[in-house]
Every structure is written in C-alpha cells, then in structure tokens.
Amino acid sequence: MAGSAKKFILVGFIFILLIAIPASVYFLQKPQETQTEAAAETKLSFELKNPNESIKIGDNFDLDIKISPAGNKVSYAKIVITYDTAYLTAKELDIINDSTLGLALVGRDDLATSGFASIEIIVQGGKTINEIQKVARLTLKPIQSTGNSTTTVKINNIGTIIKGNLDSINTNALNAVGSEIKIKIDPASITPTSIPTSVFTPPSCFSLTTDRTPNGVSPFDITIGAVANKGTNNIVKATLYFGDTKYTDFESGTLGNDPYTARITTTHKYDNPGNFNISVIFTDSSGAKSNASDCTKIITAASNAGFIFPTSIATPTSINSATITMGPTNTATNSATITMDPTNAATNSATITMDPTNAATNSATINPSDTIIPTATIKPNGPGNGIIGIGLIGAMLSIIGGLIFFVL
C-alpha cells in the first residue's frame, strides 16, 4: 500500500512538471512580446534648415523632417506632408542619409501642384532609429505673400506610418501631436534697377551757308543760314553774329520744326567795306551752348570806288588780257569787241586806245557781258585837231622852201 502511494506521488509530480514548465515558458515570453510591440509615441516634426532667414516670394527654402522615437526602435517610416498650393509649391523631397544609420529611399511622391508630398524610408542592416534623427528634407518655393498671416505645412496623419522591426502589420507608432510648422512669406525683395548715367550732349552747329559768294561791293545784302543738332536737350535760342558788331537772336518758335535739329535764316546788309567773321551760337534748355568755332565764315565787302565787283567767281584757270590801239587817222566810228574766258571773270582785263578825233562815237564791248563788264579805259593818242592842222601847214611850207632852194 505504501509503495503504491509513493508511485502515485511520483507520477503526479512528473505530470505537474510536464504542465508547469511549458506554462512557465509561455507566461515568461508573453510580457516580452508585449514590451517589443511599439507604442504610439514616436513624433515627427519640422525644422527650418536656416531658421534665421526671411522667407520671401521666389526664394526656395528647406524644411528638415525629424523623427523622435520616444523609446521605440523605428525601422520604417512613410511620411505624408500637406501644404497650401496658394502660397507654396514643392520643389524636392529626399532623404537625409546618415552613413552610420544606413537610410534607404523606398519611394516618394512629389507633386508640385497637388498640395501633397510623401516619402518612404527604411533603415537597412537590421539597424533602428533610437534617438532624434533628421531623416528627410522638403524644399518649397513661396509663390505668394501671406501678409501679416502665415501658411501651414504639416504631417498628414492619414497615410503616415511609423514602425519597428517586430511590429505587426497594423502597428503605427506615430504620435501626430505638434507635427506642423507655420510659415510667414514676405514680399519679394525689390532690387533697385541701376539707371545708366546718360551722356550729356550739348548742341552743335554743323552748317553755315550763304545764298551767294561771301563777298561783294558795299553796300550789299546777303542771306545767311545755319543748322545745329539738338543734342540732349531742346535748343531754345540761337544768336547769329555778323562780325560788324551787329547780331540777331532767334528764340523758340523760330528755330524750325525738326525734332532733331534747329534751323535759322536771315538777311543782313553790309554797309561798309571790310572783312567780317560771322559765327553762330545755339543754346539749349539747360543753358549749354554750341562752340562758336563750329560754324564760321568770312564775308568780304569791297569799296565801291572805281569798279563793280563780279556777282560770281569761277575757279581761275588763266589771266585773260587784251590790248587794242586804234589809229588816229581813223575818223570813222571806232569800235572793238573783246571776248574773254567766262571761267576766269575775276581776272579779265582789257585796255583799249581809240582815236581822239572821234571820241564821241568810240565804243568797246567785252564778252561775256553777263559775267563781267570791265570799264574801258580810253587813252588819247597824239595832239589835238588844231595842232595837227598847224603841223600839216608847216610841213607843206617846208617842202615848198626846199624845192626853191634846190632850183636857185
């Protein structure tokens, strides 16, 4: 009986051990699995890469995305970001790879005009993110000012997932509290446009003309004209100096209608002989003047004693001259015609000596008459009519006396 009891106790003990050991293992493993499953405490946040910069329209700026595990061991993250397309457009979204961590890009969706941007990241080599870590960077471009307000960039709770190595498929360790940043966008900087320094140009005279050769016998009239470029400003006055202490002022309204030049014209009378240096000065609205030496001309007025100055002078080719002497015995009408080179009218000359016994009807013509009419000089040749008669009588008496002398 005693032996049977001992056997029963031994079998019961073995049975208890067979049940207790697996149960102990099970209950010891259960708390460990519960502790390995990630808790919803991991946070995502934004940080301006350059926190001190002013964000302006047209100037790209970067937002760094950070993971704060809060005790979890993060090995996978899918991050979805939203922004307002009225103020911002997404330019780029990429990982920030720490060589010691081994982040890898799984995929991303960067639609610049959709208002959404997403990125998927894994940690390779069995590693995990165990402390605060920058994992991605979003580049945005401001397109409109927020004025005194702000625009918000935030983590979208719908679609954003944070997991650890041993998490189940439905685990999400994301804590979305504080996962946004407000951005103030200022107007674009206005860069002052440099205004090129304009080169000032004063008025300048480029033409001074006369309606005839600039010489004559005083008194005579001559019409003078001048033209000037306006330069930078409009010409408001012109002064024409005639060289004989006289001048004429031309004011606005008498300077022509050409938008680029100013023109003047006037007639002046030279009463006295001499050489006169004419010049003109143009003045613009700023007071700048043209150089008097730009336009000059010499007017020659000869004395009117003893000759008529030619109305036109051609370039001399030779000096034309002629001398005609008519006999004193010619009691008929003496006449002479001289034709000279019209291309050298200024130096043509003629001397005509005619019979003094018929001075009343002597005449001389020099062609071309429309170019020059020199004054014919009539020189008496020999004694007067009475002296000639006495001479003839004396000669006859001498001949008669000579004959008588030879006869005797």
C-alpha positions as CSV (number, residue, x, y, z in Angstrom):
1,M,0.0,0.0,0.0
2,A,2.8,2.3,1.0
3,G,4.6,1.5,-2.3
4,S,1.6,2.3,-4.3
5,A,1.2,5.7,-2.7
6,K,4.8,6.6,-3.5
7,K,4.3,5.7,-7.1
8,F,1.2,7.8,-7.3
9,I,3.1,10.8,-5.8
10,L,6.0,10.4,-8.3
11,V,3.7,10.2,-11.3
12,G,1.8,13.3,-10.1
13,F,5.0,15.2,-9.6
14,I,6.1,14.3,-13.1
15,F,2.7,15.3,-14.5
16,I,2.9,18.7,-12.8
17,L,6.4,19.3,-14.1
18,L,5.2,18.5,-17.6
19,I,2.4,21.1,-17.3
20,A,4.2,23.7,-15.3
21,I,7.3,24.0,-17.4
22,P,5.6,24.9,-20.7
23,A,3.2,27.1,-18.9
24,S,6.0,29.0,-17.3
25,V,7.8,29.4,-20.6
26,Y,4.6,30.8,-22.1
27,F,3.9,33.2,-19.4
28,L,7.5,34.3,-19.3
29,Q,7.5,35.0,-23.1
30,K,4.2,36.9,-23.1
31,P,5.4,40.0,-21.2
32,Q,8.5,40.2,-23.5
33,E,6.3,40.2,-26.7
34,T,4.1,42.9,-25.2
35,Q,7.1,45.1,-24.5
36,T,8.6,44.6,-28.1
37,E,5.4,46.0,-29.8
38,A,6.0,49.8,-30.4
39,A,3.8,52.3,-28.6
40,A,2.2,55.3,-30.4
41,E,4.7,57.7,-29.0
42,T,7.0,58.5,-31.9
43,K,6.7,62.1,-33.2
44,L,7.5,63.8,-36.5
45,S,8.4,67.4,-36.6
46,F,9.7,70.2,-39.0
47,E,12.7,72.4,-38.6
48,L,13.8,75.2,-40.9
49,K,17.2,74.4,-42.3
50,N,18.0,78.1,-42.0
51,P,15.8,79.3,-39.1
52,N,17.1,82.9,-39.2
53,E,16.3,83.5,-42.8
54,S,13.4,85.6,-44.0
55,I,11.2,83.6,-46.4
56,K,10.4,85.7,-49.5
57,I,8.4,85.1,-52.6
58,G,10.5,83.3,-55.2
59,D,13.3,82.2,-52.7
60,N,13.4,78.5,-52.1
61,F,13.6,77.3,-48.5
62,D,14.2,73.9,-46.9
63,L,12.3,72.1,-44.1
64,D,14.1,69.2,-42.3
65,I,11.9,66.4,-41.1
66,K,12.9,64.8,-37.7
67,I,11.9,61.6,-36.1
68,S,11.7,61.4,-32.2
69,P,11.4,57.7,-31.4
70,A,10.4,58.2,-27.7
71,G,11.6,54.7,-26.7
72,N,10.6,53.0,-29.9
73,K,13.0,51.4,-32.3
74,V,12.0,52.8,-35.7
75,S,13.0,50.9,-38.8
76,Y,10.3,52.1,-41.3
77,A,8.6,55.4,-41.9
78,K,6.2,56.6,-44.5
79,I,5.7,60.4,-44.2
80,V,2.9,62.3,-45.9
81,I,3.1,66.1,-45.9
82,T,0.4,68.6,-46.9
83,Y,0.8,72.3,-47.8
84,D,-1.3,75.1,-49.3
85,T,-0.7,75.4,-53.1
86,A,-1.9,79.0,-53.0
87,Y,1.3,80.0,-51.2
88,L,3.8,77.2,-51.8
89,T,4.9,74.7,-54.4
90,A,7.0,71.6,-53.7
91,K,10.4,71.5,-55.5
92,E,12.1,68.5,-53.9
93,L,11.7,65.8,-51.2
94,D,14.6,63.5,-50.4
95,I,16.2,61.6,-47.5
96,I,19.0,62.9,-45.3
97,N,21.3,59.9,-45.2
98,D,23.5,59.4,-42.1
99,S,26.2,57.0,-43.2
100,T,26.2,55.4,-39.8
101,L,22.5,54.8,-39.9
102,G,22.0,53.4,-43.5
103,L,18.7,55.0,-44.5
104,A,17.3,53.9,-47.9
105,L,14.7,55.6,-50.0
106,V,11.8,53.2,-50.9
107,G,9.6,55.6,-52.8
108,R,8.3,59.2,-52.9
109,D,5.5,61.2,-54.4
110,D,6.5,64.8,-55.1
111,L,3.6,66.5,-56.9
112,A,4.4,70.2,-57.0
113,T,0.8,71.4,-57.6
114,S,-1.2,68.8,-55.6
115,G,-0.6,70.1,-52.1
116,F,0.8,66.6,-51.1
117,A,4.3,65.2,-50.9
118,S,5.2,61.8,-49.5
119,I,8.3,59.7,-48.9
120,E,9.0,56.1,-47.7
121,I,12.2,55.3,-45.8
122,I,13.7,52.1,-44.3
123,V,16.7,51.6,-42.0
124,Q,18.9,48.9,-43.5
125,G,21.2,46.3,-41.9
126,G,18.9,45.5,-39.0
127,K,19.6,48.9,-37.5
128,T,16.9,51.1,-36.0
129,I,16.4,54.8,-35.2
130,N,16.6,55.0,-31.4
131,E,17.1,58.8,-30.9
132,I,16.1,62.1,-32.5
133,Q,17.2,61.9,-36.1
134,K,16.7,64.1,-39.3
135,V,15.6,61.7,-42.0
136,A,14.2,63.8,-44.9
137,R,14.3,67.3,-46.4
138,L,11.5,69.1,-48.2
139,T,12.3,72.1,-50.5
140,L,9.5,74.5,-51.1
141,K,9.1,77.7,-53.2
142,P,6.9,80.6,-52.0
143,I,4.7,81.9,-54.7
144,Q,2.6,84.4,-52.8
145,S,2.9,86.6,-49.7
146,T,1.0,85.7,-46.6
147,G,0.9,89.3,-45.5
148,N,0.6,89.5,-41.7
149,S,-0.6,85.9,-41.6
150,T,1.0,82.5,-42.1
151,T,0.6,79.3,-44.1
152,T,0.9,75.8,-42.5
153,V,2.9,72.8,-43.6
154,K,2.0,69.7,-41.6
155,I,2.3,65.9,-41.3
156,N,-0.8,64.3,-42.6
157,N,-2.0,61.7,-40.0
158,I,-3.8,59.8,-42.7
159,G,-1.1,57.8,-44.5
160,T,1.8,58.5,-42.2
161,I,3.2,55.3,-40.6
162,I,6.0,54.6,-38.1
163,K,7.0,51.0,-37.4
164,G,9.7,49.0,-35.5
165,N,11.3,45.7,-36.5
166,L,9.0,43.5,-34.6
167,D,5.8,45.5,-35.1
168,S,2.7,43.8,-36.5
169,I,1.4,45.0,-39.9
170,N,-1.3,47.1,-38.3
171,T,1.0,48.8,-35.8
172,N,1.6,52.6,-36.1
173,A,3.8,54.2,-33.6
174,L,3.0,57.8,-34.8
175,N,2.1,60.5,-32.3
176,A,0.8,63.3,-34.5
177,V,0.8,66.0,-31.9
178,G,2.8,69.1,-32.9
179,S,3.6,67.8,-36.4
180,E,3.2,71.1,-38.2
181,I,5.0,74.4,-38.9
182,K,3.7,77.8,-39.7
183,I,5.5,79.8,-42.4
184,K,5.3,83.6,-43.0
185,I,6.0,84.6,-46.5
186,D,7.2,88.2,-47.2
187,P,7.0,90.0,-50.5
188,A,9.9,89.5,-52.9
189,S,12.9,91.7,-52.4
190,I,13.0,94.6,-54.8
191,T,16.4,95.1,-56.3
192,P,16.8,98.7,-57.3
193,T,17.4,98.9,-61.1
194,S,20.5,100.8,-61.8
195,I,19.8,103.7,-64.1
196,P,22.6,104.2,-66.6
197,T,24.2,107.6,-66.5
198,S,23.2,109.3,-69.7
199,V,26.0,111.0,-71.6
200,F,25.1,114.7,-71.9
201,T,25.5,116.2,-75.4
202,P,25.4,119.9,-75.9
203,P,24.0,121.4,-79.1
204,S,26.5,121.6,-82.1
205,C,26.3,123.7,-85.2
206,F,27.3,121.7,-88.4
207,S,26.3,124.0,-91.3
208,L,26.7,127.8,-92.0
209,T,25.8,128.8,-95.6
210,T,25.1,132.0,-97.7
211,D,22.9,132.4,-100.7
212,R,25.8,134.0,-102.7
213,T,29.5,134.2,-102.8
214,P,30.6,135.7,-99.4
215,N,31.9,138.9,-100.9
216,G,30.7,141.9,-102.8
217,V,31.0,145.7,-103.1
218,S,29.5,147.5,-100.1
219,P,26.7,148.1,-99.5
220,F,25.3,144.7,-100.4
221,D,22.8,142.2,-98.8
222,I,23.5,138.5,-98.1
223,T,21.2,135.8,-96.7
224,I,22.8,133.6,-94.0
225,G,21.5,130.2,-92.8
226,A,22.7,127.8,-90.0
227,V,21.7,124.3,-88.8
228,A,22.6,122.6,-85.5
229,N,22.0,119.2,-83.9
230,K,19.9,119.5,-80.7
231,G,22.0,117.1,-78.5
232,T,20.5,116.0,-75.2
233,N,18.1,118.9,-74.7
234,N,16.0,121.1,-77.0
235,I,17.5,124.2,-78.4
236,V,15.7,127.3,-77.2
237,K,17.9,130.1,-78.7
238,A,20.4,130.9,-81.4
239,T,22.5,134.0,-81.8
240,L,24.0,134.9,-85.2
241,Y,26.9,137.3,-85.1
242,F,27.6,139.2,-88.4
243,G,31.1,140.4,-87.5
244,D,30.3,144.1,-87.8
245,T,29.2,144.5,-84.1
246,K,25.7,143.5,-85.0
247,Y,23.9,140.3,-84.2
248,T,20.4,138.7,-84.3
249,D,18.7,136.5,-81.6
250,F,16.4,133.7,-82.6
251,E,14.0,132.4,-79.9
252,S,11.9,129.2,-79.6
253,G,9.3,129.1,-82.3
254,T,11.7,130.5,-84.9
255,L,14.1,127.5,-84.9
256,G,12.2,125.1,-87.2
257,N,10.0,122.1,-86.5
258,D,12.5,119.3,-87.0
259,P,12.7,117.1,-83.8
260,Y,16.5,116.6,-84.1
261,T,17.8,119.9,-85.5
262,A,17.4,123.7,-85.2
263,R,17.5,126.0,-88.3
264,I,17.8,129.7,-88.7
265,T,18.0,132.0,-91.7
266,T,18.2,135.8,-92.1
267,T,19.4,138.5,-94.5
268,H,22.0,141.1,-93.4
269,K,23.3,144.2,-95.2
270,Y,27.0,145.2,-95.1
271,D,27.2,149.0,-95.5
272,N,30.9,149.4,-95.2
273,P,33.9,147.7,-96.7
274,G,36.0,145.2,-94.7
275,N,36.4,141.5,-93.8
276,F,33.7,140.3,-91.4
277,N,33.9,137.0,-89.5
278,I,30.3,135.6,-89.0
279,S,29.6,132.9,-86.4
280,V,26.5,131.4,-84.6
281,I,25.9,130.0,-81.1
282,F,23.0,127.7,-80.3
283,T,21.8,127.4,-76.6
284,D,19.7,124.5,-75.2
285,S,17.1,124.5,-72.3
286,S,19.9,123.7,-69.8
287,G,21.9,126.7,-70.8
288,A,24.6,124.6,-72.7
289,K,25.9,126.3,-75.8
290,S,27.5,125.2,-79.0
291,N,31.0,126.3,-79.8
292,A,31.3,129.5,-81.8
293,S,34.1,127.9,-83.8
294,D,31.8,125.1,-85.0
295,C,30.3,127.3,-87.8
296,T,32.2,130.4,-89.1
297,K,32.6,132.2,-92.4
298,I,34.4,135.3,-93.6
299,I,32.4,138.0,-95.5
300,T,34.4,140.4,-97.7
301,A,32.9,143.8,-98.6
302,A,35.0,145.8,-101.0
303,S,34.9,149.6,-101.6
304,N,32.6,150.8,-104.4
305,A,35.2,153.3,-105.8
306,G,36.0,152.7,-109.5
307,F,34.7,149.2,-110.2
308,I,31.8,146.8,-109.9
309,F,32.5,143.5,-108.1
310,P,31.6,140.4,-110.1
311,T,28.4,138.6,-109.0
312,S,30.1,135.2,-109.3
313,I,33.7,134.0,-109.5
314,A,34.7,130.7,-111.0
315,T,38.0,129.0,-110.3
316,P,40.8,130.8,-112.2
317,T,42.4,128.9,-115.0
318,S,44.4,131.7,-116.6
319,I,44.6,135.5,-116.7
320,N,42.9,136.8,-119.7
321,S,44.0,140.2,-121.1
322,A,43.8,142.2,-124.4
323,T,45.1,145.5,-125.6
324,I,43.7,147.2,-128.8
325,T,45.1,150.5,-130.2
326,M,43.2,152.3,-133.0
327,G,44.8,154.7,-135.4
328,P,44.4,158.5,-135.0
329,T,43.7,158.8,-138.8
330,N,40.5,156.8,-138.5
331,T,37.8,159.5,-138.4
332,A,35.1,157.0,-138.8
333,T,33.4,155.4,-135.8
334,N,36.0,153.3,-133.9
335,S,34.8,150.1,-132.3
336,A,36.3,147.0,-130.7
337,T,34.9,143.7,-129.4
338,I,36.8,141.5,-126.9
339,T,35.6,138.0,-125.9
340,M,37.3,136.6,-122.7
341,D,37.1,133.4,-120.8
342,P,33.9,133.4,-118.6
343,T,35.5,130.9,-116.2
344,N,38.0,133.5,-115.0
345,A,35.9,136.7,-114.9
346,A,37.6,138.0,-111.8
347,T,41.0,138.4,-113.6
348,N,39.8,139.5,-117.0
349,S,41.2,142.9,-118.1
350,A,41.2,145.0,-121.3
351,T,42.9,148.2,-122.4
352,I,41.5,150.0,-125.4
353,T,43.1,153.1,-127.0
354,M,40.9,154.8,-129.5
355,D,41.2,157.8,-132.0
356,P,40.7,161.0,-130.0
357,T,39.3,162.7,-133.1
358,N,36.1,160.7,-132.8
359,A,35.9,160.1,-129.1
360,A,32.1,160.7,-129.1
361,T,31.5,157.6,-131.1
362,N,34.1,155.3,-129.7
363,S,32.8,152.1,-128.1
364,A,34.0,148.8,-126.7
365,T,32.3,145.6,-125.9
366,I,33.7,142.8,-123.7
367,N,32.0,139.4,-123.8
368,P,30.6,137.6,-121.9
369,S,28.8,140.8,-120.8
370,D,26.6,138.9,-118.3
371,T,29.7,137.8,-116.4
372,I,31.8,140.9,-116.2
373,I,31.8,144.4,-117.7
374,P,35.2,145.9,-117.1
375,T,35.4,149.7,-117.5
376,A,37.1,150.5,-120.8
377,T,40.0,153.0,-120.4
378,I,40.2,155.4,-123.4
379,K,43.6,156.8,-123.9
380,P,44.1,159.9,-126.3
381,N,46.8,159.2,-128.9
382,G,48.7,162.3,-130.2
383,P,47.9,166.1,-130.2
384,G,44.5,167.7,-130.8
385,N,42.9,168.6,-134.1
386,G,44.3,172.3,-134.2
387,I,47.9,171.2,-133.6
388,I,47.6,168.6,-136.3
389,G,46.4,171.3,-138.8
390,I,49.3,173.7,-138.0
391,G,51.7,170.8,-138.3
392,L,50.4,170.0,-141.8
393,I,50.7,173.6,-142.9
394,G,54.3,173.8,-141.5
395,A,55.2,170.6,-143.3
396,M,53.8,171.9,-146.7
397,L,55.8,175.2,-146.3
398,S,58.9,173.3,-145.5
399,I,58.6,171.2,-148.7
400,I,58.0,174.3,-150.9
401,G,61.0,176.1,-149.3
402,G,63.2,173.0,-150.0
403,L,62.2,173.0,-153.7
404,I,63.0,176.7,-154.2
405,F,66.4,176.2,-152.5
406,F,67.4,173.4,-155.0
407,V,66.2,175.4,-158.0
408,L,68.3,178.5,-157.2
